[in-house]
Structure formats: structure tokens, C-alpha cells
């Protein structure tokens, strides 16, 4: 960056007002790991996000990841729609146009593989309401949502959860206007000149959703069935001698870190993704617990391995119902 476009503390404060909803954050590693990826990690001692750190982010000295959802309030200042698949930009433009019909201005940001669409709130809105609004909008426009109907590709919506426990962080997203460590590039918002002052001024001019408006948008709507959170299943203590599906019989971990094995996600691989081979995390202590960090569901992973999860069908007759009681 040249000296003219160096971020000031005043700019950092304006950025803070736009994007920071909680002081927890992550940082993108400066050096790639063995697979060539620049990972995000939480700073030591859970250091809180400061204006100085935001200024360094804007000046390209480091890159932060930010969280949408504040667990103290279950609210978010913004909604971000992330799309990085073929024709993703077309879907985001479709969403942006439809949002405009509701009087909602969305800011479109370039990204490494696609784009992000950002929507801002006048005051932090309940995450649950934001998610009901966007998921129903995507369903109406037939925009694919990752994980819905078994899809491995589609938009991802932040906040990713309706609510969090006090100790939880949820899912972070790269803070806008920083420099991506892998490419060395800054990804700007469309609609304003490509320098920091113009970008911040553009974002500040956008009309923001009020709580009353959001209430009108979601009147009569619920979260679509396929995207509702599944009840948490309490597993019995892990018994390695018990005969059951074992994912480690079907995948080979490439590394071990933070109490997990990491390897290529079979579902991502089917879609030609996860070339780095580390989207799938498997608990070392209990290998029954595994998660694809790109959003593939357990059902998708099992199906890709040729071992689909069998659905237990209830026999709907008087005998089975009476015995169930």
C-alpha cells in the first residue's frame, strides 16, 4: 500500500462500527502449512480485538477473521452470504436484486474464488430472524444452499447458528478489506473506488435494516425444514470393540492437530473440492465425531464412502404406536 492509502485509527474505528460485533477474532497465518493453506487461528490468551489490530488488518500487516454472532445477545450487526462455486456471482446478483425489492441494500465484495454479499443492520438483529429471512429468500429464488438437500456446493450464510452458548465462537469469516495471505490481494467491494476511504464511505452510506423491517420480512415464515438444527444426540461412551461404522476404516488421516485427525473430505472430493486434503476433522478421542469444515453433512460424507446412513422407518400402525408408548 502507498502512504496515501494508509489506514488511520479513525478509519479503524469506522470499520469497527461496521463489522465488529464481539471482541473474539481469528488471525490468518502468514506462512502456509504443508498443504499450502493459510489457516485461521485464535490469538494466544484469547486476546481481544483492538482498534490497533483492525488498523493493521486494513494496512495489510495481518488478516483477521470476524464472528457474526455475539453469544451474549444472540444478535448480529450484519449478514454475510458467501458463494464460491461455478456461477456463484449470478446467484449473489439475483439475491442482491431481490433484497433491493425489500428496500435492503446489499454490498457485493469480491473474494478469492467467488464473492460475498453483505447486509447491515441499523442495530444488531436476532441471528435467528436474519437466518429465517435469507434462507427463505434463497429457497424462493432457487439459489442452492450448501448442506440443503444434500448439496455440497451452494451459498453459506453467516451467522451460521441461531444462537450460541457463552463459551462458543460459531463460524468466522475473513474480515473485509484485508489482504488475503495466500494471494497477497485485497478484495474490494463493487460500487466504490478501490481505496480505503472510498470503500468505508460507501459502506456507511448503505441503508441498514431496522428491527421493525426485519419483523415484517419474516412475518408468517419459519426456518425451512431442511435447514433446521437437528436435536443433539448423546452418544454412549466410545467402545472401540463395538461393531459399528468406523470412518477411520475408510479414510487415511494426513495429520494430527488440536485433538483431531485431519484428512480429505470424501464428499468434497466427489465434487472436485478439498484439493488440500484437510477439510475433514475426526476426533482422536472419539472417532465417531467428525465434521467437514466446508459444510458437508454426515449424511453426505457417509454416502460418498458408499455407506449411507440407514434411516429407521417407524411402522405407522396401531400396534407399533401402542408398543412405543
KEZA-948564 format. One record per residue (C-alpha): residue in three letters; chain; x, y, z. Coordinates in steps of 0.2 Angstrom, whole numbers, always signed. Layout:
<tipas>
+------+-------+-------+-------+-------+
: rest : kette :     x :     y :     z :
+------+-------+-------+-------+-------+
:  Ala :     A :     X :     Y :     Z :
...
+------+-------+-------+-------+-------+
</tipas>
This chain:
<tipas>
+------+-------+-------+-------+-------+
: rest : kette :     x :     y :     z :
+------+-------+-------+-------+-------+
:  Unk :     A :    +0 :    +0 :    +0 :
:  Unk :     A :    +6 :   +18 :    -4 :
:  Unk :     A :    +7 :   +31 :   +10 :
:  Unk :     A :    -9 :   +40 :    +4 :
:  Unk :     A :   -20 :   +25 :    +7 :
:  Unk :     A :   -13 :   +20 :   +24 :
:  Unk :     A :   -27 :   +17 :   +37 :
:  Unk :     A :   -28 :   +28 :   +52 :
:  Unk :     A :   -35 :   +25 :   +69 :
:  Unk :     A :   -51 :   +35 :   +64 :
:  Unk :     A :   -53 :   +23 :   +49 :
:  Unk :     A :   -51 :    +8 :   +61 :
:  Unk :     A :   -65 :   +15 :   +72 :
:  Unk :     A :   -77 :   +16 :   +57 :
:  Unk :     A :   -73 :    -2 :   +52 :
:  Unk :     A :   -76 :    -7 :   +70 :
:  Unk :     A :   -93 :    +1 :   +70 :
:  Unk :     A :   -97 :    -8 :   +54 :
:  Unk :     A :   -91 :   -26 :   +56 :
:  Unk :     A :   -86 :   -30 :   +74 :
:  Unk :     A :  -100 :   -37 :   +85 :
:  Unk :     A :   -89 :   -46 :   +98 :
:  Unk :     A :   -71 :   -45 :  +103 :
:  Unk :     A :   -66 :   -63 :   +99 :
:  Unk :     A :   -57 :   -65 :   +82 :
:  Unk :     A :   -45 :   -76 :   +72 :
:  Unk :     A :   -30 :   -72 :   +63 :
:  Unk :     A :   -24 :   -80 :   +46 :
:  Unk :     A :    -7 :   -87 :   +47 :
:  Unk :     A :    +7 :   -78 :   +37 :
:  Unk :     A :   +15 :   -94 :   +32 :
:  Unk :     A :    +6 :  -109 :   +24 :
:  Unk :     A :    +6 :  -126 :   +31 :
:  Unk :     A :   +12 :  -142 :   +22 :
:  Unk :     A :    -4 :  -142 :   +11 :
:  Unk :     A :    -1 :  -124 :    +6 :
:  Unk :     A :   -16 :  -117 :   +16 :
:  Unk :     A :   -16 :  -102 :   +27 :
:  Unk :     A :   -26 :  -107 :   +42 :
:  Unk :     A :   -35 :   -96 :   +54 :
:  Unk :     A :   -32 :   -97 :   +72 :
:  Unk :     A :   -37 :   -88 :   +88 :
:  Unk :     A :   -23 :   -77 :   +96 :
:  Unk :     A :   -15 :   -83 :  +112 :
:  Unk :     A :   -23 :   -80 :  +128 :
:  Unk :     A :   -39 :   -76 :  +119 :
:  Unk :     A :   -33 :   -58 :  +116 :
:  Unk :     A :   -47 :   -46 :  +112 :
:  Unk :     A :   -49 :   -37 :   +96 :
:  Unk :     A :   -42 :   -19 :   +97 :
:  Unk :     A :   -43 :    -4 :   +86 :
:  Unk :     A :   -24 :    -6 :   +83 :
:  Unk :     A :   -27 :   -24 :   +77 :
:  Unk :     A :   -40 :   -18 :   +65 :
:  Unk :     A :   -29 :    -4 :   +58 :
:  Unk :     A :   -15 :   -17 :   +55 :
:  Unk :     A :   -28 :   -28 :   +46 :
:  Unk :     A :   -33 :   -13 :   +35 :
:  Unk :     A :   -15 :    -9 :   +31 :
:  Unk :     A :   -11 :   -27 :   +26 :
:  Unk :     A :    +0 :   -31 :   +40 :
:  Unk :     A :   -11 :   -46 :   +46 :
:  Unk :     A :   -28 :   -53 :   +41 :
:  Unk :     A :   -42 :   -55 :   +54 :
:  Unk :     A :   -57 :   -67 :   +54 :
:  Unk :     A :   -73 :   -60 :   +62 :
:  Unk :     A :   -88 :   -68 :   +70 :
:  Unk :     A :  -106 :   -63 :   +66 :
:  Unk :     A :  -115 :   -69 :   +82 :
:  Unk :     A :  -112 :   -62 :   +99 :
:  Unk :     A :  -117 :   -76 :  +112 :
:  Unk :     A :  -122 :   -63 :  +125 :
:  Unk :     A :  -136 :   -56 :  +114 :
:  Unk :     A :  -138 :   -69 :  +101 :
:  Unk :     A :  -138 :   -54 :   +88 :
:  Unk :     A :  -128 :   -49 :   +73 :
:  Unk :     A :  -123 :   -32 :   +66 :
:  Unk :     A :  -123 :   -40 :   +48 :
:  Unk :     A :  -127 :   -55 :   +37 :
:  Unk :     A :  -114 :   -61 :   +25 :
:  Unk :     A :  -118 :   -73 :   +11 :
:  Unk :     A :  -103 :   -82 :    +5 :
:  Unk :     A :  -103 :   -90 :   -13 :
:  Unk :     A :   -88 :   -99 :   -21 :
:  Unk :     A :   -94 :  -111 :   -34 :
:  Unk :     A :   -97 :  -110 :   -53 :
:  Unk :     A :  -110 :   -96 :   -57 :
:  Unk :     A :  -110 :   -90 :   -39 :
:  Unk :     A :  -109 :   -72 :   -44 :
:  Unk :     A :  -125 :   -74 :   -54 :
:  Unk :     A :  -134 :   -81 :   -38 :
:  Unk :     A :  -127 :   -67 :   -27 :
:  Unk :     A :  -133 :   -54 :   -40 :
:  Unk :     A :  -150 :   -62 :   -40 :
:  Unk :     A :  -151 :   -61 :   -21 :
:  Unk :     A :  -145 :   -43 :   -21 :
:  Unk :     A :  -158 :   -38 :   -34 :
:  Unk :     A :  -172 :   -47 :   -24 :
:  Unk :     A :  -166 :   -39 :    -7 :
:  Unk :     A :  -167 :   -22 :   -16 :
:  Unk :     A :  -186 :   -25 :   -19 :
:  Unk :     A :  -187 :   -26 :    +0 :
:  Unk :     A :  -178 :    -9 :    +2 :
:  Unk :     A :  -162 :   -19 :    +8 :
:  Unk :     A :  -145 :   -13 :    +1 :
:  Unk :     A :  -133 :   -27 :    -1 :
:  Unk :     A :  -114 :   -24 :    -3 :
:  Unk :     A :  -105 :   -36 :   -15 :
:  Unk :     A :   -87 :   -40 :   -11 :
:  Unk :     A :   -75 :   -49 :   -22 :
:  Unk :     A :   -67 :   -65 :   -14 :
:  Unk :     A :   -53 :   -77 :   -19 :
:  Unk :     A :   -65 :   -89 :   -28 :
:  Unk :     A :   -81 :   -80 :   -29 :
:  Unk :     A :   -89 :   -66 :   -19 :
:  Unk :     A :   -98 :   -61 :    -3 :
:  Unk :     A :  -114 :   -51 :    -1 :
:  Unk :     A :  -115 :   -41 :   +15 :
:  Unk :     A :  -131 :   -34 :   +23 :
:  Unk :     A :  -130 :   -22 :   +38 :
:  Unk :     A :  -142 :   -19 :   +52 :
:  Unk :     A :  -147 :    -2 :   +60 :
:  Unk :     A :  -145 :   -11 :   +77 :
:  Unk :     A :  -139 :   -29 :   +80 :
:  Unk :     A :  -153 :   -41 :   +75 :
:  Unk :     A :  -158 :   -58 :   +81 :
:  Unk :     A :  -147 :   -70 :   +72 :
:  Unk :     A :  -162 :   -82 :   +71 :
:  Unk :     A :  -173 :   -69 :   +62 :
:  Unk :     A :  -159 :   -65 :   +50 :
:  Unk :     A :  -157 :   -83 :   +45 :
:  Unk :     A :  -175 :   -86 :   +43 :
:  Unk :     A :  -176 :   -71 :   +31 :
:  Unk :     A :  -161 :   -76 :   +20 :
:  Unk :     A :  -164 :   -95 :   +20 :
:  Unk :     A :  -182 :   -92 :   +14 :
:  Unk :     A :  -176 :   -79 :    +1 :
:  Unk :     A :  -164 :   -92 :    -6 :
:  Unk :     A :  -177 :  -105 :    -7 :
:  Unk :     A :  -189 :   -94 :   -16 :
:  Unk :     A :  -176 :   -89 :   -29 :
:  Unk :     A :  -170 :  -107 :   -30 :
:  Unk :     A :  -152 :  -102 :   -25 :
:  Unk :     A :  -143 :  -118 :   -19 :
:  Unk :     A :  -138 :  -118 :    +0 :
:  Unk :     A :  -124 :  -129 :    +5 :
:  Unk :     A :  -130 :  -144 :   +15 :
:  Unk :     A :  -148 :  -142 :    +9 :
:  Unk :     A :  -155 :  -157 :    +0 :
:  Unk :     A :  -138 :  -165 :    +1 :
:  Unk :     A :  -129 :  -151 :    -9 :
:  Unk :     A :  -110 :  -150 :    -7 :
:  Unk :     A :  -110 :  -133 :   -16 :
:  Unk :     A :  -120 :  -118 :   -13 :
:  Unk :     A :  -121 :  -102 :    -3 :
:  Unk :     A :  -116 :  -101 :   +16 :
:  Unk :     A :  -125 :   -89 :   +27 :
:  Unk :     A :  -117 :   -80 :   +42 :
:  Unk :     A :  -121 :   -81 :   +56 :
:  Unk :     A :  -121 :  -100 :   +54 :
:  Unk :     A :  -131 :  -103 :   +70 :
:  Unk :     A :  -147 :   -96 :   +78 :
:  Unk :     A :  -138 :   -95 :   +95 :
:  Unk :     A :  -123 :  -100 :  +104 :
:  Unk :     A :  -118 :  -104 :  +122 :
:  Unk :     A :  -107 :   -92 :  +131 :
:  Unk :     A :   -91 :  -102 :  +128 :
:  Unk :     A :   -94 :  -105 :  +109 :
:  Unk :     A :   -87 :   -95 :   +95 :
:  Unk :     A :   -98 :  -101 :   +80 :
:  Unk :     A :   -90 :   -99 :   +62 :
:  Unk :     A :   -79 :   -84 :   +57 :
:  Unk :     A :   -77 :   -76 :   +40 :
:  Unk :     A :   -62 :   -66 :   +33 :
:  Unk :     A :   -64 :   -48 :   +38 :
:  Unk :     A :   -67 :   -37 :   +23 :
:  Unk :     A :   -54 :   -25 :   +15 :
:  Unk :     A :   -39 :   -35 :   +22 :
:  Unk :     A :   -26 :   -44 :   +12 :
:  Unk :     A :   -28 :   -62 :    +9 :
:  Unk :     A :   -12 :   -70 :   +15 :
:  Unk :     A :   -12 :   -84 :    +1 :
:  Unk :     A :   -14 :   -72 :   -14 :
:  Unk :     A :    -7 :   -56 :    -7 :
:  Unk :     A :   -23 :   -47 :   -14 :
:  Unk :     A :   -35 :   -36 :    -6 :
:  Unk :     A :   -53 :   -39 :   -12 :
:  Unk :     A :   -64 :   -24 :   -14 :
:  Unk :     A :   -82 :   -20 :   -13 :
:  Unk :     A :   -90 :   -16 :   -30 :
:  Unk :     A :   -98 :    +1 :   -31 :
:  Unk :     A :   -84 :   +12 :   -24 :
:  Unk :     A :   -67 :   +17 :   -29 :
:  Unk :     A :   -53 :    +5 :   -24 :
:  Unk :     A :   -46 :   +14 :    -9 :
:  Unk :     A :   -50 :   +13 :    +9 :
:  Unk :     A :   -58 :   +30 :   +12 :
:  Unk :     A :   -70 :   +27 :    -3 :
:  Unk :     A :   -74 :    +9 :    +2 :
:  Unk :     A :   -78 :   +14 :   +20 :
:  Unk :     A :   -89 :   +29 :   +15 :
:  Unk :     A :   -98 :   +18 :    +3 :
:  Unk :     A :  -102 :    +5 :   +16 :
:  Unk :     A :  -108 :   +19 :   +28 :
:  Unk :     A :  -120 :   +26 :   +16 :
:  Unk :     A :  -129 :    +9 :   +13 :
:  Unk :     A :  -147 :    +9 :   +20 :
:  Unk :     A :  -147 :    -3 :   +35 :
:  Unk :     A :  -161 :   -15 :   +40 :
:  Unk :     A :  -171 :   -10 :   +56 :
:  Unk :     A :  -178 :   -22 :   +68 :
:  Unk :     A :  -196 :   -17 :   +63 :
:  Unk :     A :  -192 :   -20 :   +45 :
:  Unk :     A :  -185 :   -37 :   +49 :
:  Unk :     A :  -201 :   -42 :   +59 :
:  Unk :     A :  -211 :   -38 :   +43 :
:  Unk :     A :  -200 :   -48 :   +32 :
:  Unk :     A :  -202 :   -64 :   +42 :
:  Unk :     A :  -220 :   -62 :   +46 :
:  Unk :     A :  -228 :   -80 :   +44 :
:  Unk :     A :  -211 :   -88 :   +40 :
:  Unk :     A :  -201 :  -101 :   +49 :
:  Unk :     A :  -184 :  -109 :   +45 :
:  Unk :     A :  -186 :  -121 :   +31 :
:  Unk :     A :  -187 :  -139 :   +37 :
:  Unk :     A :  -171 :  -145 :   +29 :
:  Unk :     A :  -161 :  -131 :   +37 :
:  Unk :     A :  -167 :  -133 :   +55 :
:  Unk :     A :  -155 :  -138 :   +68 :
:  Unk :     A :  -156 :  -157 :   +72 :
:  Unk :     A :  -158 :  -162 :   +90 :
:  Unk :     A :  -141 :  -166 :   +98 :
:  Unk :     A :  -139 :  -184 :  +100 :
:  Unk :     A :  -130 :  -190 :  +116 :
:  Unk :     A :  -118 :  -204 :  +112 :
:  Unk :     A :  -114 :  -218 :  +124 :
:  Unk :     A :   -95 :  -219 :  +129 :
:  Unk :     A :   -84 :  -224 :  +115 :
:  Unk :     A :   -81 :  -243 :  +114 :
:  Unk :     A :   -68 :  -247 :  +101 :
:  Unk :     A :   -73 :  -266 :  +102 :
:  Unk :     A :   -91 :  -262 :   +97 :
:  Unk :     A :   -96 :  -267 :   +79 :
:  Unk :     A :  -101 :  -251 :   +70 :
:  Unk :     A :   -97 :  -239 :   +56 :
:  Unk :     A :   -79 :  -233 :   +58 :
:  Unk :     A :   -74 :  -218 :   +47 :
:  Unk :     A :   -55 :  -222 :   +50 :
:  Unk :     A :   -58 :  -238 :   +41 :
:  Unk :     A :   -62 :  -228 :   +26 :
:  Unk :     A :   -50 :  -213 :   +26 :
:  Unk :     A :   -32 :  -210 :   +30 :
:  Unk :     A :   -28 :  -195 :   +41 :
:  Unk :     A :   -14 :  -184 :   +34 :
:  Unk :     A :   -10 :  -175 :   +50 :
:  Unk :     A :   -15 :  -173 :   +68 :
:  Unk :     A :   -18 :  -156 :   +77 :
:  Unk :     A :   -28 :  -149 :   +91 :
:  Unk :     A :   -35 :  -166 :   +96 :
:  Unk :     A :   -41 :  -170 :   +79 :
:  Unk :     A :   -35 :  -180 :   +64 :
:  Unk :     A :   -37 :  -171 :   +48 :
:  Unk :     A :   -39 :  -178 :   +30 :
:  Unk :     A :   -48 :  -175 :   +14 :
:  Unk :     A :   -67 :  -175 :   +15 :
:  Unk :     A :   -74 :  -189 :    +4 :
:  Unk :     A :   -90 :  -178 :    -1 :
:  Unk :     A :   -79 :  -163 :    -5 :
:  Unk :     A :   -68 :  -175 :   -16 :
:  Unk :     A :   -83 :  -181 :   -25 :
:  Unk :     A :   -86 :  -163 :   -30 :
:  Unk :     A :   -68 :  -160 :   -35 :
:  Unk :     A :   -65 :  -150 :   -20 :
:  Unk :     A :   -53 :  -150 :    -5 :
:  Unk :     A :   -38 :  -152 :   -15 :
:  Unk :     A :   -28 :  -148 :    +1 :
:  Unk :     A :   -35 :  -164 :    +9 :
:  Unk :     A :   -39 :  -156 :   +26 :
:  Unk :     A :   -57 :  -151 :   +26 :
:  Unk :     A :   -62 :  -166 :   +37 :
:  Unk :     A :   -59 :  -166 :   +56 :
:  Unk :     A :   -60 :  -183 :   +66 :
:  Unk :     A :   -59 :  -183 :   +85 :
:  Unk :     A :   -44 :  -193 :   +91 :
:  Unk :     A :   -53 :  -197 :  +107 :
:  Unk :     A :   -70 :  -202 :   +99 :
:  Unk :     A :   -68 :  -205 :   +80 :
:  Unk :     A :   -87 :  -206 :   +79 :
:  Unk :     A :   -87 :  -187 :   +80 :
:  Unk :     A :   -81 :  -180 :   +63 :
:  Unk :     A :   -85 :  -164 :   +54 :
:  Unk :     A :   -82 :  -157 :   +37 :
:  Unk :     A :   -77 :  -138 :   +39 :
:  Unk :     A :   -83 :  -135 :   +21 :
:  Unk :     A :  -101 :  -139 :   +26 :
:  Unk :     A :  -104 :  -157 :   +20 :
:  Unk :     A :  -116 :  -166 :   +32 :
:  Unk :     A :  -113 :  -183 :   +40 :
:  Unk :     A :  -126 :  -190 :   +28 :
:  Unk :     A :  -116 :  -183 :   +13 :
:  Unk :     A :   -99 :  -190 :   +19 :
:  Unk :     A :  -106 :  -207 :   +23 :
:  Unk :     A :  -115 :  -208 :    +5 :
:  Unk :     A :   -99 :  -203 :    -3 :
:  Unk :     A :   -90 :  -218 :    +6 :
:  Unk :     A :  -103 :  -230 :    +0 :
:  Unk :     A :  -110 :  -232 :   +17 :
:  Unk :     A :  -126 :  -222 :   +18 :
:  Unk :     A :  -134 :  -219 :   +35 :
:  Unk :     A :  -149 :  -230 :   +36 :
:  Unk :     A :  -165 :  -222 :   +41 :
:  Unk :     A :  -175 :  -231 :   +53 :
:  Unk :     A :  -193 :  -230 :   +47 :
:  Unk :     A :  -207 :  -231 :   +60 :
:  Unk :     A :  -221 :  -243 :   +56 :
:  Unk :     A :  -236 :  -232 :   +57 :
:  Unk :     A :  -250 :  -244 :   +63 :
:  Unk :     A :  -259 :  -246 :   +80 :
:  Unk :     A :  -248 :  -260 :   +86 :
:  Unk :     A :  -232 :  -251 :   +84 :
:  Unk :     A :  -239 :  -235 :   +91 :
:  Unk :     A :  -246 :  -243 :  +107 :
:  Unk :     A :  -230 :  -253 :  +110 :
:  Unk :     A :  -220 :  -237 :  +108 :
:  Unk :     A :  -229 :  -230 :  +122 :
+------+-------+-------+-------+-------+
</tipas>
